[in-house]
Amino acid sequence: MLTATRPPQLKTVLIAAGMVLTLAMGVRHGFGFWLQPISQAYGWTRETFSLAMALQNLMWGLFAPFAGMAADRFGTARVVIAGALLYAGGLLWMATVSQPTAFVLGSGVLIGAALACTAFGAVSGIIGRTAPEHRRSWAFGISSAASSFGQFVMMPVEQQLISLTGWQSAFFLLAALVALVMLPMAFGLREMPVQKPAGGEQSIMEATREAFAYRPFLLLVAGYFVCGFQVVFIGVHMPSYLKDKGIMDPSVAVMALALIGLFNIFGSYYAGKLGGVLPKRYLLSSIYITRAVVISLFLLAPLTPWSVYVFSCAMGLLWLSTVPLTNGVIAGIFGVKYLSMLSGFVFFSHQVGSFLGVWLGGVLFTRDGNYNTVWGITIALGVFAALINLPINERAIVRQQPALA
């Protein structure tokens, strides 16, 4: 039985969710290391692999609201178990399928659905419902830091697996690791399922209509689109960008992505902590404008391994620091009952941005022979996101009470 007989402890939930996020996000962030080996093995252009990663991110976002609904209704543990099985299956698919259309569709759908069931949206509800209100932003920061730790740990692991065992065997080993870690951790995420609403309580459809009719929610949706575009473009295309620019040592790209993960541990944690005492909208706006500045300076400075490392450290502090703040705003406005579902809707926008970021990276590189246009888009979007987060109203929404008979 997966249904808990008593409320879960916050420490247990954070450890289990942290382990799931560490692996889910860590493996996913390393997919850029497979771009060139797979493309060379099958004679594909970069656009094919980029399209697979783009579809994967889009499907992640598309499935996220439904995974959130299931987690809110049936419990997080069941959703994580389904996600672990999908994740392992998707990695095996990527290892064995050589037909480009099948590779794009299969890896995109399987891994996308898996991430929807094992990443932020799926576990945000149980964290929000378990943590007391005054520690909620901090708890979101802890979970976000765990995903960043996964990126830091898994980058060198995945690169070494590819170097030592070959890119196909690396997928097989990661599939086994996902199943062996995530399935046991799901049992630490057991909770009492949320019962069907009765009387005047809000239904899923009512909560959805309320959110999409509320302007601050729509601004969050628009801002999160930018976050997805920026981080996934950089995460997938950075290794190839550095190689194109003459930095041939693959350890530089590995170190760059690992540094992003390392510094994001601190960025996510302190963003969550600061979100408990400062207006989250101002923190979000500061993150986006600082990203635009950091990217601009990186492109203007001479490109050396050390400039890459400095850029990675700075971006790491900003990488997933939007997550605890965004989830905190949603919980503060709408409450925690449908938090996973509403976070999933916002995250869908993030993944539309991810789709465009990774796909346009491949398309525009194929057209132009460089990434200059996409870098320019990331800077402009950062300024846009900084501006639209400023007017967000974080106060709890005022709902009309049903009239008494």
Secondary structure as UniProt FT lines:
FT   HELIX           10..29
FT   HELIX           30..34
FT   HELIX           35..42
FT   HELIX           46..74
FT   HELIX           76..96
FT   HELIX           100..118
FT   HELIX           120..130
FT   HELIX           133..135
FT   HELIX           136..165
FT   HELIX           167..185
FT   HELIX           186..189
FT   TURN            199..200
FT   HELIX           204..212
FT   HELIX           215..244
FT   TURN            245..246
FT   HELIX           250..275
FT   TURN            276..277
FT   HELIX           280..300
FT   HELIX           305..318
FT   HELIX           322..334
FT   TURN            337..338
FT   HELIX           339..368
FT   HELIX           372..389
FT   TURN            390..391
//
